[in-house]
């Protein structure tokens, strides 16, 4: 164990707000990222090392030379896996490798949750079109068992679409790995942000997710409605406790993507790491201090009573991917409604397929209902699903 030092795995814009929080707490902050020109690399307040965080032994070598009180991998799935592998060796708090594997391998996750008594969709690893039709039926979802950011995912409603979806999914699967075929869940889709401290789980925020049109399933807009949060809070928190206990999650911030319908919440997928840009959204929605609570969890600091309350204001976050998204951002900026925006330099795409197609992000942070509802109304691409 180290002294007042925190090592952060990943240095992009997605990790920048957590890095800022760590600096503000007075710790020496070290950031590892393979890109020497990443977003935080030039910050004189940190110590930066150009290390590929997927290289477990390279990270281990760095930690041996720079002992840390905490190692945190905000947003990054690769960093999450590396940290889980190294935690037993270096003694820092982290979810164990078995738990992280369950939240990164969707097939294993489904089997685990079903074994713990949660209501799971019909699921199988693909063997044949006929078997998928018999065991799962249409509509269904095809996805890689191990992947993130909506890569390789398609919604399928007939046999011809299934064949196309399998072809699209194949390059995103590991060698020798079969795509996962799941029952398509109906209902409103939410992202539940949950803090875990020494195995106790507390809900931080409920985000209503707006998705791209079929066949792809890409989150394009996240909305926080304080009234909706209050209405669903108790049920969502109890559901989150069941899911994270079943998967063995004990520390940090997790996100659970779920559909909500007549039978309550049902899992789509789980990440045992923080979700991208959620801390900023929670800040604009006047909720708990996401990053501070996450850091305290990894440091073993107890949660202060009363420090977690449902968000009190409206907020929205838009993933910009198309020319129309950029124009919408400009319109809302001119109206003085954009609290923050970021462009990553990528060109816009006409038909987004994954979150990796994002060219930037913007936040509507006035706290009022009207601008958020106006944003939703102007996003013509929003799926009715």
SEDREN-10644 format. One record per residue (C-alpha): residue in three letters; x negated, y, z negated; residue number from 1. Coordinates in nm, 2 decimals. Each point is the difference from the previous one (the first is absolute). Example, Ala and Ser with C-alpha at 12.3 -4.5 7.8 and 13.67 -1.06 7.14 Angstrom:
! SEDREN-10644
SITE   marfi       xx       yy       zz   drengu
SITE     ALA    -1.23    -0.45    -0.78        1
SITE     SER    -0.14     0.34     0.07        2
END
This chain:
! SEDREN-10644
SITE   marfi       xx       yy       zz   drengu
SITE     UNK     0.00     0.00     0.00        1
SITE     UNK    -0.11     0.35     0.07        2
SITE     UNK     0.03     0.34    -0.17        3
SITE     UNK     0.20     0.29     0.13        4
SITE     UNK    -0.01    -0.12     0.37        5
SITE     UNK     0.29    -0.09     0.23        6
SITE     UNK    -0.06    -0.17     0.34        7
SITE     UNK     0.26     0.05     0.26        8
SITE     UNK     0.02    -0.23     0.30        9
SITE     UNK     0.10     0.21     0.30       10
SITE     UNK    -0.05     0.36     0.08       11
SITE     UNK     0.26     0.10     0.26       12
SITE     UNK     0.28     0.27    -0.04       13
SITE     UNK     0.21    -0.28    -0.15       14
SITE     UNK    -0.24    -0.03    -0.30       15
SITE     UNK    -0.08     0.37    -0.03       16
SITE     UNK     0.26     0.09    -0.26       17
SITE     UNK    -0.10    -0.29    -0.22       18
SITE     UNK    -0.36     0.10     0.03       19
SITE     UNK     0.10     0.36    -0.11       20
SITE     UNK     0.18    -0.14    -0.30       21
SITE     UNK    -0.30    -0.21    -0.10       22
SITE     UNK    -0.23     0.31     0.03       23
SITE     UNK     0.24     0.21    -0.22       24
SITE     UNK    -0.02    -0.26    -0.28       25
SITE     UNK    -0.37     0.07    -0.03       26
SITE     UNK    -0.13    -0.33     0.12       27
SITE     UNK    -0.30    -0.03     0.24       28
SITE     UNK     0.18    -0.12     0.32       29
SITE     UNK    -0.17    -0.22     0.26       30
SITE     UNK     0.17    -0.07     0.33       31
SITE     UNK    -0.08    -0.28     0.24       32
SITE     UNK     0.11     0.00     0.36       33
SITE     UNK    -0.16    -0.13     0.32       34
SITE     UNK     0.07     0.33     0.18       35
SITE     UNK    -0.27     0.25    -0.09       36
SITE     UNK     0.22     0.27     0.12       37
SITE     UNK     0.32    -0.10    -0.19       38
SITE     UNK     0.23     0.26    -0.15       39
SITE     UNK    -0.18     0.03    -0.34       40
SITE     UNK    -0.35    -0.08     0.10       41
SITE     UNK    -0.11     0.36     0.00       42
SITE     UNK     0.14     0.09    -0.34       43
SITE     UNK    -0.30     0.11    -0.22       44
SITE     UNK     0.19    -0.11    -0.32       45
SITE     UNK    -0.03    -0.37     0.08       46
SITE     UNK    -0.27    -0.25     0.08       47
SITE     UNK     0.07    -0.15     0.34       48
SITE     UNK    -0.14    -0.33     0.14       49
SITE     UNK     0.06    -0.12     0.36       50
SITE     UNK     0.09    -0.36    -0.09       51
SITE     UNK     0.25    -0.22     0.17       52
SITE     UNK     0.25    -0.08    -0.28       53
SITE     UNK     0.09    -0.33     0.17       54
SITE     UNK    -0.36    -0.12    -0.07       55
SITE     UNK     0.04    -0.14    -0.34       56
SITE     UNK    -0.37    -0.05    -0.07       57
SITE     UNK    -0.09     0.34     0.12       58
SITE     UNK     0.25     0.15    -0.25       59
SITE     UNK    -0.13    -0.24    -0.27       60
SITE     UNK    -0.35     0.12     0.06       61
SITE     UNK     0.11     0.36    -0.04       62
SITE     UNK     0.19    -0.07    -0.32       63
SITE     UNK    -0.30    -0.18    -0.14       64
SITE     UNK    -0.20     0.32     0.04       65
SITE     UNK     0.28     0.23    -0.10       66
SITE     UNK     0.21    -0.16    -0.28       67
SITE     UNK     0.35     0.14    -0.01       68
SITE     UNK     0.27     0.02    -0.26       69
SITE     UNK     0.26    -0.05     0.27       70
SITE     UNK     0.01    -0.10     0.37       71
SITE     UNK     0.31     0.11     0.19       72
SITE     UNK     0.11    -0.07     0.35       73
SITE     UNK     0.29     0.25     0.07       74
SITE     UNK     0.21    -0.09     0.31       75
SITE     UNK    -0.27    -0.23     0.15       76
SITE     UNK     0.09    -0.37     0.03       77
SITE     UNK    -0.36    -0.09     0.09       78
SITE     UNK    -0.12     0.19    -0.31       79
SITE     UNK     0.27    -0.17    -0.21       80
SITE     UNK    -0.13    -0.34     0.09       81
SITE     UNK    -0.36     0.09    -0.05       82
SITE     UNK     0.07     0.15    -0.35       83
SITE     UNK     0.19    -0.31    -0.10       84
SITE     UNK    -0.29    -0.22     0.10       85
SITE     UNK    -0.25     0.20    -0.20       86
SITE     UNK     0.20     0.08    -0.32       87
SITE     UNK    -0.10    -0.33    -0.18       88
SITE     UNK    -0.37     0.06     0.09       89
SITE     UNK    -0.01     0.36    -0.13       90
SITE     UNK     0.27     0.00    -0.26       91
SITE     UNK     0.21     0.29     0.11       92
SITE     UNK     0.39    -0.02    -0.02       93
SITE     UNK     0.16    -0.12     0.32       94
SITE     UNK     0.26    -0.25     0.12       95
SITE     UNK    -0.15    -0.34     0.04       96
SITE     UNK    -0.07    -0.14     0.35       97
SITE     UNK     0.28    -0.25    -0.01       98
SITE     UNK     0.25     0.28    -0.07       99
SITE     UNK    -0.14     0.22     0.28      100
SITE     UNK     0.01    -0.29     0.24      101
SITE     UNK     0.37    -0.05    -0.07      102
SITE     UNK     0.07     0.36     0.09      103
SITE     UNK    -0.21     0.00     0.32      104
SITE     UNK     0.12    -0.34     0.13      105
SITE     UNK     0.37     0.02     0.07      106
SITE     UNK     0.05    -0.37     0.04      107
SITE     UNK    -0.15    -0.07    -0.34      108
SITE     UNK     0.19     0.29    -0.15      109
SITE     UNK     0.34    -0.14     0.13      110
SITE     UNK    -0.07    -0.34    -0.15      111
SITE     UNK    -0.10     0.15    -0.33      112
SITE     UNK     0.30     0.22    -0.04      113
SITE     UNK     0.24    -0.27     0.11      114
SITE     UNK    -0.16    -0.23    -0.26      115
SITE     UNK     0.06     0.26    -0.27      116
SITE     UNK     0.37     0.01     0.08      117
SITE     UNK     0.02     0.32     0.21      118
SITE     UNK     0.24     0.01     0.29      119
SITE     UNK    -0.22    -0.03     0.31      120
SITE     UNK     0.08     0.02     0.37      121
SITE     UNK    -0.02    -0.31     0.21      122
SITE     UNK    -0.37    -0.03     0.10      123
SITE     UNK    -0.23    -0.23     0.19      124
SITE     UNK    -0.33     0.00     0.18      125
SITE     UNK     0.07    -0.02     0.37      126
SITE     UNK    -0.01    -0.35     0.15      127
SITE     UNK     0.25     0.03     0.29      128
SITE     UNK     0.27     0.22     0.14      129
SITE     UNK     0.26    -0.27    -0.07      130
SITE     UNK    -0.11    -0.05    -0.36      131
SITE     UNK     0.00     0.38    -0.06      132
SITE     UNK     0.35     0.02     0.13      133
SITE     UNK     0.12    -0.29    -0.20      134
SITE     UNK    -0.17     0.09    -0.34      135
SITE     UNK     0.02     0.38     0.01      136
SITE     UNK     0.24     0.11     0.28      137
SITE     UNK     0.05     0.34     0.15      138
SITE     UNK    -0.06     0.28    -0.08      139
SITE     UNK    -0.34    -0.07    -0.13      140
SITE     UNK    -0.34     0.16    -0.05      141
SITE     UNK    -0.34    -0.12     0.13      142
SITE     UNK    -0.31     0.12    -0.18      143
SITE     UNK    -0.36    -0.11    -0.07      144
SITE     UNK    -0.03    -0.18    -0.33      145
SITE     UNK    -0.30     0.23    -0.10      146
SITE     UNK     0.01     0.36     0.13      147
SITE     UNK     0.12     0.35    -0.10      148
SITE     UNK     0.11     0.33     0.16      149
SITE     UNK     0.28    -0.17     0.19      150
SITE     UNK    -0.25    -0.16     0.24      151
SITE     UNK     0.14    -0.28     0.21      152
SITE     UNK     0.36     0.02    -0.14      153
SITE     UNK     0.31    -0.02     0.22      154
SITE     UNK     0.37    -0.04    -0.06      155
SITE     UNK     0.16    -0.26     0.22      156
SITE     UNK     0.36    -0.06     0.10      157
SITE     UNK    -0.02    -0.26     0.27      158
SITE     UNK    -0.23    -0.27     0.15      159
SITE     UNK    -0.15     0.22     0.27      160
SITE     UNK    -0.09     0.26    -0.27      161
SITE     UNK    -0.15    -0.27    -0.21      162
SITE     UNK    -0.25    -0.11     0.27      163
SITE     UNK    -0.10     0.37     0.04      164
SITE     UNK    -0.04     0.04    -0.37      165
SITE     UNK    -0.22    -0.31    -0.04      166
SITE     UNK    -0.23     0.13     0.28      167
SITE     UNK    -0.02     0.34    -0.17      168
SITE     UNK    -0.07    -0.15    -0.34      169
SITE     UNK    -0.27    -0.25     0.11      170
SITE     UNK    -0.30     0.24     0.02      171
SITE     UNK     0.08     0.12    -0.35      172
SITE     UNK    -0.02    -0.34    -0.15      173
SITE     UNK    -0.32    -0.17    -0.13      174
SITE     UNK    -0.15    -0.27     0.22      175
SITE     UNK     0.20    -0.32    -0.04      176
SITE     UNK     0.28     0.19    -0.19      177
SITE     UNK     0.36    -0.03     0.10      178
SITE     UNK     0.24     0.30    -0.01      179
SITE     UNK     0.24     0.03    -0.28      180
SITE     UNK     0.37    -0.01     0.09      181
SITE     UNK     0.25     0.14    -0.25      182
SITE     UNK     0.37     0.07    -0.03      183
SITE     UNK     0.07     0.36     0.08      184
SITE     UNK     0.13     0.17    -0.31      185
SITE     UNK     0.27     0.27     0.03      186
SITE     UNK     0.06     0.30    -0.23      187
SITE     UNK    -0.18     0.32    -0.08      188
SITE     UNK    -0.38    -0.03    -0.01      189
SITE     UNK    -0.19     0.14    -0.30      190
SITE     UNK    -0.36     0.02    -0.12      191
SITE     UNK    -0.02    -0.05    -0.38      192
SITE     UNK    -0.32     0.15    -0.15      193
SITE     UNK    -0.08    -0.18    -0.33      194
SITE     UNK    -0.27     0.06    -0.26      195
SITE     UNK    -0.14    -0.30    -0.18      196
SITE     UNK    -0.21     0.03    -0.33      197
SITE     UNK    -0.12    -0.31    -0.17      198
SITE     UNK     0.29    -0.19     0.16      199
SITE     UNK     0.28     0.24    -0.08      200
SITE     UNK     0.17     0.14     0.30      201
SITE     UNK     0.17     0.35     0.03      202
SITE     UNK     0.17     0.14     0.30      203
SITE     UNK    -0.14     0.33     0.13      204
SITE     UNK     0.21     0.08     0.31      205
SITE     UNK     0.26    -0.13     0.25      206
SITE     UNK    -0.06     0.10     0.36      207
SITE     UNK     0.26    -0.05     0.27      208
SITE     UNK    -0.18    -0.11     0.31      209
SITE     UNK     0.11     0.11     0.35      210
SITE     UNK    -0.12    -0.24     0.27      211
SITE     UNK    -0.08     0.02     0.37      212
SITE     UNK     0.25    -0.15     0.25      213
SITE     UNK    -0.02    -0.38     0.07      214
SITE     UNK    -0.18    -0.21     0.09      215
SITE     UNK    -0.27     0.15    -0.22      216
SITE     UNK     0.03     0.07    -0.37      217
SITE     UNK    -0.21     0.30    -0.08      218
SITE     UNK     0.06     0.23    -0.29      219
SITE     UNK     0.03     0.35     0.15      220
SITE     UNK     0.15     0.20    -0.28      221
SITE     UNK     0.02    -0.04    -0.38      222
SITE     UNK     0.26     0.19    -0.20      223
SITE     UNK     0.03     0.05    -0.38      224
SITE     UNK     0.35     0.08    -0.12      225
SITE     UNK     0.01     0.06    -0.37      226
SITE     UNK     0.37    -0.10    -0.03      227
SITE     UNK    -0.07    -0.33     0.18      228
SITE     UNK    -0.30    -0.06    -0.23      229
SITE     UNK     0.22     0.04    -0.31      230
SITE     UNK     0.27    -0.22     0.14      231
SITE     UNK    -0.23    -0.29     0.09      232
SITE     UNK    -0.27     0.05    -0.26      233
SITE     UNK     0.09    -0.27    -0.26      234
SITE     UNK     0.08    -0.26     0.27      235
SITE     UNK    -0.31     0.08     0.20      236
SITE     UNK    -0.23    -0.01    -0.30      237
SITE     UNK     0.14    -0.34    -0.12      238
SITE     UNK    -0.04    -0.14     0.35      239
SITE     UNK    -0.36     0.13     0.01      240
SITE     UNK    -0.09    -0.16    -0.33      241
SITE     UNK     0.13    -0.34     0.13      242
SITE     UNK    -0.20     0.02     0.32      243
SITE     UNK    -0.33     0.12    -0.15      244
SITE     UNK     0.02    -0.24    -0.29      245
SITE     UNK     0.05    -0.29     0.25      246
SITE     UNK    -0.30     0.11     0.20      247
SITE     UNK    -0.22     0.06    -0.30      248
SITE     UNK    -0.06     0.37     0.05      249
SITE     UNK    -0.13     0.16    -0.32      250
SITE     UNK    -0.17     0.33     0.08      251
SITE     UNK     0.01     0.30     0.23      252
SITE     UNK     0.27     0.13     0.23      253
SITE     UNK     0.19    -0.24     0.23      254
SITE     UNK     0.26     0.06     0.27      255
SITE     UNK     0.29    -0.23     0.07      256
SITE     UNK     0.18     0.04     0.34      257
SITE     UNK     0.36    -0.13    -0.05      258
SITE     UNK     0.34     0.00     0.16      259
SITE     UNK     0.30     0.09    -0.22      260
SITE     UNK     0.35    -0.14     0.07      261
SITE     UNK     0.29    -0.17    -0.16      262
SITE     UNK    -0.23    -0.25    -0.17      263
SITE     UNK    -0.23     0.26    -0.14      264
SITE     UNK    -0.37     0.04     0.09      265
SITE     UNK    -0.18    -0.26     0.22      266
SITE     UNK    -0.37     0.01     0.07      267
SITE     UNK    -0.15     0.07     0.34      268
SITE     UNK    -0.36     0.02    -0.11      269
SITE     UNK    -0.21     0.10    -0.30      270
SITE     UNK    -0.34     0.18    -0.02      271
SITE     UNK    -0.20    -0.02    -0.32      272
SITE     UNK    -0.15     0.34     0.07      273
SITE     UNK     0.13     0.35     0.03      274
SITE     UNK     0.19     0.10     0.32      275
SITE     UNK    -0.13     0.26     0.24      276
SITE     UNK     0.07     0.36    -0.10      277
SITE     UNK     0.25    -0.10    -0.26      278
SITE     UNK    -0.17     0.21    -0.27      279
SITE     UNK     0.04     0.32     0.21      280
SITE     UNK     0.37    -0.08     0.06      281
SITE     UNK     0.06    -0.06    -0.37      282
SITE     UNK    -0.17     0.33    -0.08      283
SITE     UNK     0.23     0.19     0.24      284
SITE     UNK     0.30    -0.18    -0.15      285
SITE     UNK    -0.10     0.11    -0.35      286
SITE     UNK    -0.05    -0.35    -0.14      287
SITE     UNK    -0.27    -0.16    -0.21      288
SITE     UNK    -0.37     0.05     0.06      289
SITE     UNK    -0.06    -0.30     0.23      290
SITE     UNK    -0.38     0.02     0.03      291
SITE     UNK    -0.07     0.08    -0.37      292
SITE     UNK     0.22    -0.29    -0.11      293
SITE     UNK    -0.17    -0.24     0.25      294
SITE     UNK    -0.34     0.10    -0.12      295
SITE     UNK     0.10    -0.04    -0.36      296
SITE     UNK     0.13    -0.34     0.07      297
SITE     UNK    -0.34    -0.11     0.14      298
SITE     UNK    -0.17     0.16    -0.30      299
SITE     UNK     0.23    -0.18    -0.25      300
SITE     UNK     0.15     0.32    -0.13      301
SITE     UNK     0.35    -0.05    -0.14      302
SITE     UNK     0.29     0.18     0.17      303
SITE     UNK     0.12     0.30    -0.20      304
SITE     UNK     0.37    -0.02    -0.10      305
SITE     UNK     0.21     0.23     0.21      306
SITE     UNK    -0.27     0.03     0.27      307
SITE     UNK     0.21    -0.19     0.26      308
SITE     UNK     0.34     0.14     0.11      309
SITE     UNK     0.19    -0.03     0.33      310
SITE     UNK    -0.09     0.27     0.26      311
SITE     UNK     0.20     0.31    -0.07      312
SITE     UNK    -0.01     0.16     0.35      313
SITE     UNK     0.04    -0.09     0.37      314
SITE     UNK    -0.31    -0.08     0.21      315
SITE     UNK    -0.08    -0.15     0.33      316
SITE     UNK    -0.31    -0.13     0.19      317
SITE     UNK    -0.01    -0.04     0.38      318
SITE     UNK    -0.26    -0.21     0.18      319
SITE     UNK    -0.07     0.19     0.32      320
SITE     UNK    -0.05    -0.23     0.30      321
SITE     UNK     0.16     0.16     0.30      322
SITE     UNK     0.00     0.34     0.18      323
SITE     UNK     0.35     0.05    -0.15      324
SITE     UNK    -0.13    -0.06    -0.35      325
SITE     UNK    -0.27     0.27     0.05      326
SITE     UNK     0.26     0.24     0.13      327
SITE     UNK     0.23    -0.07    -0.30      328
SITE     UNK    -0.29     0.07    -0.23      329
SITE     UNK    -0.06     0.33     0.17      330
SITE     UNK     0.37     0.09    -0.03      331
SITE     UNK     0.01    -0.07    -0.37      332
SITE     UNK    -0.33     0.17    -0.05      333
SITE     UNK     0.13     0.32     0.16      334
SITE     UNK     0.30    -0.02    -0.23      335
SITE     UNK    -0.23    -0.02    -0.30      336
SITE     UNK     0.12    -0.34    -0.10      337
SITE     UNK    -0.33    -0.20     0.04      338
SITE     UNK    -0.19    -0.03    -0.33      339
SITE     UNK    -0.29    -0.19     0.15      340
SITE     UNK    -0.11    -0.14     0.33      341
SITE     UNK    -0.29    -0.20     0.14      342
SITE     UNK    -0.11    -0.09     0.35      343
SITE     UNK    -0.26    -0.28     0.06      344
SITE     UNK    -0.09     0.09     0.36      345
SITE     UNK     0.17    -0.30     0.17      346
SITE     UNK     0.21     0.07     0.30      347
SITE     UNK     0.38    -0.05    -0.03      348
SITE     UNK     0.16    -0.32     0.14      349
SITE     UNK     0.34    -0.03     0.18      350
SITE     UNK     0.10    -0.32    -0.17      351
SITE     UNK    -0.15    -0.06    -0.35      352
SITE     UNK    -0.04    -0.36    -0.10      353
SITE     UNK    -0.19     0.02    -0.33      354
SITE     UNK    -0.10     0.24    -0.27      355
SITE     UNK    -0.35     0.01     0.16      356
SITE     UNK     0.16     0.21     0.28      357
SITE     UNK     0.04     0.29    -0.24      358
SITE     UNK    -0.16     0.32     0.12      359
SITE     UNK     0.06     0.17    -0.33      360
SITE     UNK     0.25     0.07    -0.28      361
SITE     UNK     0.21     0.28    -0.14      362
SITE     UNK     0.20     0.06    -0.32      363
SITE     UNK     0.32     0.19    -0.05      364
SITE     UNK    -0.05     0.12    -0.36      365
SITE     UNK     0.25     0.27    -0.08      366
SITE     UNK     0.18    -0.23    -0.24      367
SITE     UNK     0.34     0.08     0.14      368
SITE     UNK     0.25    -0.24     0.17      369
SITE     UNK     0.07     0.21     0.31      370
SITE     UNK    -0.35     0.00     0.17      371
SITE     UNK    -0.04    -0.37    -0.06      372
SITE     UNK     0.35    -0.08     0.15      373
SITE     UNK    -0.09     0.23     0.29      374
SITE     UNK    -0.32    -0.19     0.06      375
SITE     UNK     0.19    -0.33     0.01      376
SITE     UNK     0.26     0.14     0.23      377
SITE     UNK    -0.27     0.13     0.25      378
SITE     UNK    -0.18    -0.33     0.02      379
SITE     UNK     0.18    -0.15     0.30      380
SITE     UNK    -0.20    -0.32    -0.01      381
SITE     UNK     0.14    -0.11    -0.34      382
SITE     UNK     0.14    -0.35     0.02      383
SITE     UNK     0.35    -0.06    -0.13      384
SITE     UNK    -0.13    -0.31    -0.17      385
END
